Amino acid sequence: MRAKGQITLPDDVRRAAHLEEGDLLDAEITTEGILLRPQKLIDATQAWFWTTDWQAGERDADADRAAERVSTFASGEELLGSLRQRSKPTRQRKKL
């Protein structure tokens, strides 16, 4: 261990754990010693997926799939046709 608490992991351990320079590790004291777990950070371009609102929507979608409240379409046109049927009818404008 170095003066500031830094440790060096052997190459074979880093490779087996898929660790790269800059990766963070979570340390936990156990009855057997110290347990290190890799803490992968979320890519900034993917952070939206992990927001509270998005995750709530994911749970709702999973529940809908489990309850078979889903529809499957063979094509985009079939999907659009279904949406048109469900939409409110629009008023026809009179031609002058």
Rosetta constraint file for C-alpha pairs under 8 A:
AtomPair CA 1 CA 5 HARMONIC 5.92 0.50
AtomPair CA 1 CA 6 HARMONIC 5.71 0.50
AtomPair CA 1 CA 7 HARMONIC 4.87 0.50
AtomPair CA 1 CA 8 HARMONIC 7.45 0.50
AtomPair CA 2 CA 6 HARMONIC 5.08 0.50
AtomPair CA 2 CA 7 HARMONIC 6.34 0.50
AtomPair CA 9 CA 13 HARMONIC 6.39 0.50
AtomPair CA 9 CA 14 HARMONIC 6.43 0.50
AtomPair CA 10 CA 14 HARMONIC 6.41 0.50
AtomPair CA 11 CA 15 HARMONIC 6.11 0.50
AtomPair CA 12 CA 16 HARMONIC 6.06 0.50
AtomPair CA 13 CA 17 HARMONIC 6.13 0.50
AtomPair CA 14 CA 18 HARMONIC 5.94 0.50
AtomPair CA 14 CA 19 HARMONIC 5.02 0.50
AtomPair CA 14 CA 20 HARMONIC 7.38 0.50
AtomPair CA 15 CA 19 HARMONIC 6.27 0.50
AtomPair CA 17 CA 38 HARMONIC 7.74 0.50
AtomPair CA 19 CA 23 HARMONIC 6.35 0.50
AtomPair CA 19 CA 38 HARMONIC 7.44 0.50
AtomPair CA 23 CA 38 HARMONIC 7.15 0.50
AtomPair CA 23 CA 39 HARMONIC 7.00 0.50
AtomPair CA 23 CA 40 HARMONIC 6.71 0.50
AtomPair CA 24 CA 38 HARMONIC 6.07 0.50
AtomPair CA 24 CA 39 HARMONIC 5.21 0.50
AtomPair CA 24 CA 40 HARMONIC 6.81 0.50
AtomPair CA 25 CA 36 HARMONIC 6.01 0.50
AtomPair CA 25 CA 37 HARMONIC 5.34 0.50
AtomPair CA 25 CA 38 HARMONIC 4.51 0.50
AtomPair CA 25 CA 39 HARMONIC 5.30 0.50
AtomPair CA 26 CA 36 HARMONIC 5.57 0.50
AtomPair CA 26 CA 37 HARMONIC 5.04 0.50
AtomPair CA 26 CA 38 HARMONIC 6.26 0.50
AtomPair CA 26 CA 39 HARMONIC 6.26 0.50
AtomPair CA 27 CA 34 HARMONIC 6.61 0.50
AtomPair CA 27 CA 35 HARMONIC 5.70 0.50
AtomPair CA 27 CA 36 HARMONIC 4.68 0.50
AtomPair CA 27 CA 37 HARMONIC 6.54 0.50
AtomPair CA 28 CA 34 HARMONIC 5.70 0.50
AtomPair CA 28 CA 35 HARMONIC 5.12 0.50
AtomPair CA 28 CA 36 HARMONIC 6.53 0.50
AtomPair CA 29 CA 33 HARMONIC 5.90 0.50
AtomPair CA 29 CA 34 HARMONIC 4.73 0.50
AtomPair CA 29 CA 35 HARMONIC 6.29 0.50
AtomPair CA 30 CA 34 HARMONIC 5.89 0.50
AtomPair CA 30 CA 35 HARMONIC 6.71 0.50
AtomPair CA 42 CA 46 HARMONIC 6.70 0.50
AtomPair CA 42 CA 47 HARMONIC 6.18 0.50
AtomPair CA 43 CA 47 HARMONIC 6.36 0.50
AtomPair CA 46 CA 50 HARMONIC 7.64 0.50
AtomPair CA 47 CA 51 HARMONIC 6.90 0.50
AtomPair CA 48 CA 54 HARMONIC 7.17 0.50
AtomPair CA 49 CA 54 HARMONIC 5.85 0.50
AtomPair CA 49 CA 55 HARMONIC 6.88 0.50
AtomPair CA 50 CA 54 HARMONIC 6.54 0.50
AtomPair CA 50 CA 55 HARMONIC 6.11 0.50
AtomPair CA 51 CA 55 HARMONIC 6.16 0.50
AtomPair CA 52 CA 56 HARMONIC 6.20 0.50
AtomPair CA 53 CA 57 HARMONIC 6.39 0.50
AtomPair CA 54 CA 58 HARMONIC 6.26 0.50
AtomPair CA 55 CA 59 HARMONIC 6.26 0.50
AtomPair CA 56 CA 60 HARMONIC 6.28 0.50
AtomPair CA 57 CA 61 HARMONIC 6.11 0.50
AtomPair CA 58 CA 62 HARMONIC 6.13 0.50
AtomPair CA 59 CA 63 HARMONIC 6.20 0.50
AtomPair CA 60 CA 64 HARMONIC 6.22 0.50
AtomPair CA 61 CA 65 HARMONIC 6.21 0.50
AtomPair CA 62 CA 66 HARMONIC 6.14 0.50
AtomPair CA 63 CA 67 HARMONIC 6.12 0.50
AtomPair CA 64 CA 68 HARMONIC 6.00 0.50
AtomPair CA 64 CA 69 HARMONIC 4.93 0.50
AtomPair CA 64 CA 70 HARMONIC 6.54 0.50
AtomPair CA 65 CA 69 HARMONIC 5.92 0.50
AtomPair CA 65 CA 70 HARMONIC 6.02 0.50
AtomPair CA 73 CA 78 HARMONIC 5.93 0.50
AtomPair CA 73 CA 79 HARMONIC 5.74 0.50
AtomPair CA 74 CA 78 HARMONIC 6.52 0.50
AtomPair CA 74 CA 79 HARMONIC 7.93 0.50
AtomPair CA 75 CA 79 HARMONIC 6.47 0.50
AtomPair CA 76 CA 80 HARMONIC 6.19 0.50
AtomPair CA 77 CA 81 HARMONIC 6.08 0.50
AtomPair CA 78 CA 82 HARMONIC 6.30 0.50
AtomPair CA 79 CA 83 HARMONIC 6.31 0.50
AtomPair CA 80 CA 84 HARMONIC 6.12 0.50
AtomPair CA 81 CA 85 HARMONIC 6.30 0.50
AtomPair CA 82 CA 86 HARMONIC 6.41 0.50
AtomPair CA 83 CA 87 HARMONIC 6.15 0.50
